[in-house]
Amino acid sequence: MTPINQHKVNNPNNKILEVHNLVAGYIPNLNILHGCSIHVCVGEIVTILGPNGAGKSTLIKAIAGLLNVVEGHIELQGKNITGMETHRLVREGLGYVPQTENVFAKLSVAENLELGAIHHRDTMAETREKLYDLFPDLARFRNLHAGKLSGGQRQMVAVGRALMASPSLLMLDEPSAGLSPKLTQVVFQQLLKIRDSGVTILMVEQNAKAGLQISDRGYVLAEGVDRVTGDAQSLLHNPEVGELYMGGHGKSTMENVVTATTEVSEPSNGGDSA
Amino acid sequence: MQFIADGILNASLIALGALGLSMTYNVLRFANFAQGEVLAIGAYFALGAVTVIGAGVGVMGPIKFGWPLLVSIPIAIVCTSIVVLMVDYLVFRPLRNSNASRITLIMAAFGLSLMGRNLIHLFAGGDPKYFSFYIPKAIEIMPGVKMVPDDLAIIALSAIAVVSLHLFLKRTNMGRMMRAVSENPTLARINGIDLKMIIRMTWIIGTALAVTAGTLQGHIFQAKAEMGFDMLLPMFAALILGGVGNLYGTVLGALVIGLAESFAVYFDLSAYRAAVSFMIMLAVLLVRPQGLLGERE
C-alpha cells in the first residue's frame, strides 16, 4: 500500500476499471442492467447513485462475477475479467464488501481477517499490522466473534477483511446501510484514509449527499442504464439527478420520498432548488 | 456399569459416522442419506485390503487387529473417496449447477444409497463377511466392567479422529475455509475460496470418517451390505440431538444415543433399541429444538 498523493481524476489513460455496455441479470431473460457503462480511474472514489431498483447492486455483483454477464465486457487493470469466476478476482486485485452478511459471524475477527488473506499468506502479518494501525478497534476485537459486534464494527471487519488481500480496487455496496449518520461519517472518513493508502474505491450508496462528499465522481443509474455522470459537486446540484431519483413523477412524489427516507433527501433538494 | 462401557464403544462408531454426515450437511447443505453406504463400501474396501495383506498378520499384543487393519483404513479411504468423488461429479454436481432444491439432493442420495447396497450384494454377496476369526477375550478394566482390548483401541482411535477433526477445522487454513463456506458460501467465494475444491475436500473428510467407522465396525462385528444403512438412523439421531453443525454436540449426541441403545440392550429391550434412542431424541428436541449444543438460528 504505497500512498498515492496525487490521484489523477478522470485521466482516461489511468483507468483501473472499465465496464462497457453491460447487460446482466439474476435470472435468464430477465435483465436488470441494460447496457451500463462506467469507468474508475486509479486513486478515485467513485459513487454509484440511483433510485431503488436502478441496478446499482446488480452492477457491482456483475463486476464481482456473481451474475451471468449477457453482453458487454469488464476490464480490470487492462485485463478482461468478464465472466471470470468470483474466487479468481481476488488475485486480480478486486476487493468487494457486500451490503449484508459481509462478515463470517461465527468466526472471530482475526479469523475473518485471515480468510481475507488466503491468497496473500506471505504478506499477511505485514498487512494485518498496517490494518491494525489504520483501525485500532480491529486489534481490540480480534478474538471476538464477528457476529457479536455492532453494525459499525462489523462494517469495519468487512472492509478490513477485503483489505487483507491488498486490493487495487475496493468495491463497497452501501457501506452506510443501517448506520447512524454519525457512524456513516466515521466509516466514510475511514474510506478516505483507505483511498489515501493507495486503494481505489467504487461504491454504491443510497446516502447520496454523504457519498458524494467524499467522492471524486459519481454515476446516477436508472432502469439499469448509466444516465448521468460527472464530478461529485456537479451531481449534488444537478436537477436531473433529483428527477431520476423520483422516477420523473413530479413534486408531490418527491416530497413523499423525502419524508419517507431522509437518506435520499439531498439529491431531491438539488432537484428542488432548480 | 458394563452397559456404559458398551455404550461408549457404540457411541464412538456412531460419532465417527455422524461427524462425516455433519461435514457434508454443513458444507453441501443437504442430508446425505447415502452416508451409510459410504461407510459400508469403505468397510468392504478395507476388507479387501486386509485380505490381500493377510489377516492375522502383525497382531499387536492383546489387540487382535494388527497393522494390516490400520493400513487398510487409509487404502479404503482413498478407494472410497474416488468412488464418492465420481458420484459427486456425475450426480450431485449437475444437480448443484441446476440449483436443485435440498429435497432433490436428498432423494438423489436416497437413490444412491439403494444402489450402493445392491451393488455390494452384487459384487460381494449377501452373506456377512468377517475380517478375522478372533475370539474376543475381555479383560477387566474396572471391577465389574470387562472390555475387549480391541474395543478399547477402537474407542481410542475414534477419540483421536474426533480431536484431529477439531484441530483441522480450528487450526488449519483449510479448516477455516470450510467453516467459512459452511456459514456463507457467497462471501467465501468473494474471499477467493474455490468452492469446488472445498466441496471435494468435504467429501473426502466425510468419507474418511465414515470409512474409519465402517472398518472398525466391520472388525468387531462383521461387514454386510446393510451395515451402513442400519447405522444411518442412529447417526442422524446423534447429529440432530447434538445440534446440527456443532462438532461437540454431535459427539455428545452420539454418546447419548450410544448409551441409550446399550441401555435398551442391557434391560433386554434390544428389539426396541432404535425406538429408545429416538424417544430420547424427541424428548430433547421438545425442550431444546436446536439440539443439545446447537445455536438458535
Interface residues (C-beta under 8 A of the other chain):
Chain A: A64 L66 E85 T86 H87 R88 L89 V90 R91 Y96 P98 E101 N102 V103 F104 A105 K106 L107 E111 E114 L115 G116 I118 H119 R121 R161 A165
Chain B: N173 R176 M177 R179 A180 E183 N184 T186 L187 A188 R189 I190 N191 G192 I193 D194 L195
